């Protein structure tokens, strides 16, 4: 296969001829990386001392913990999405989904229940579905529902709320509701121009083992990097914002929902772990904690960045605020009825 | 970021995760149940890195530009961030959460589902959370008159000394402290984050955590000795 080929016709500066020339002008990133690593190892004494302030240590611990905790789930999701991308033929999705988008949306939304991944994995999978010819409205419903309603996440929710089994039902219902309404809204009002079709490494399109590993590498580098960003945001919040502030908001039901929905966006916790964080926010009413669980897997800082990278800025700027508003509304509605 | 650089980043991250999983290091950050998953994830990362090098060695040119989708040249520059967890784990290896986090968070003592029977006589060695739960919600029914030993780290707030243990659900991001107040014979100098094994007796005295108003039970200390950080610094 031809390495210099492009998928979306974008300029290919790496095209065979000028690779050597570019190497001359720019330093090899590989070399820079090795040099940085060696100098960090050589200077580790001073670096350790600089990082020994308690606030900095707490930041580092939470950062490391979030990355370590989410990484196995991310790797698992990425393996699965690579298998789907490479080994499941496009015709399968055409046969599996109803022809009419209005019906395909709820089917795809419910199908999210079988993807045992977190939101880090569902973005690449949804991108793969769009490339496989699934109607965008259905792929978006899947994108929103998969991280929230799969068995791993629902089990984690049940474990985190042993005395509130209705929390699991409420989370399932509210998340499925939001994803279907968002899918239908895209079908009704969405414009194809807002969605920039995601491009992939050429060899990830080829099929076979090489394509599988190329897809894994691509997704690990993307999702993993944004996981690091999310972990930094979460650690910063945890290290800087005193719990007193949160407890002040917990007393007022409206402020509680607003604060926890905002917190879900800022913290960017993986959906497999967010139930435990929600369970620990003991001062807050259950509806507010439901909003935390519904908003978090659908839209947060890390997801917004990932959606921008995968579907384009024009898409993310419209999709993210709509998702946030709808997720908060659905949580309040379902929370009022069920909790 | 070319493919070799991506392979290197993934390899280093995989090594760091395997290292954390093999050694007791992981216990500072995540629950022990995650250990097999950590080892598997580290192995997959290393295999992916090797597969990347392998496929590009088999005659495929290391081309960069075509992988750009909104990231400029080569793979995503943001991919470099994956070096940070590697540096954090292998070079810094930050300690488990201590007094700094505990001071900023209210004690998270919750009513335990039930109270197991205790040995009828002799000195008792209890988990700190177990002691706090029995002292507050069982009113020390089985504790009175016994010699009790608990282990935790010192956290100092507004002059009061607490023996504290962080409680973990999943990873250190959701850790919350449980605090026990210390009265009686204390070492003359108490420093935050020192791990102590204290022996004493139950007292009915209680305080309210200034952060969230939750109850903090007390232990009347007769003896305290410094101990190294336990292998699993958290309780669940």
Interface residues (C-beta under 8 A of the other chain):
Chain A: X3 X4 X5 X6 X7 X8 X10 X11 X12 X13 X14 X15 X16 X19 X22 X28 X29 X30 X33 X34 X36 X37 X40 X41 X44 X47 X48 X51 X54 X55 X57 X58 X60 X61 X62 X63 X64 X65 X66 X67 X68 X69 X71 X72 X73 X74 X75 X76 X79 X156 X160 X198 X199 X201 X202 X203 X209 X210 X213 X214 X216 X217 X218 X220 X221 X222 X224 X225 X226 X228 X229 X231 X234 X235 X238 X242 X243 X244 X247 X269 X273 X276 X277 X279 X280 X282 X283 X308 X309 X312
Chain B: X1 X2 X3 X4 X5 X6 X7 X8 X9 X10 X12 X13 X17 X20 X26 X28 X29 X30 X34 X37 X38 X40 X41 X44 X45 X48 X51 X52 X55 X60 X61 X62 X63 X64 X65 X66 X67 X68 X69 X70 X71 X73 X74 X75 X76 X78 X79 X80 X81 X82 X83 X84 X85 X87 X88 X89 X91 X92 X94 X95 X96 X97 X98 X99 X100 X101 X104 X105 X106 X108 X110 X169 X170 X171 X172 X173 X174 X176 X211 X212
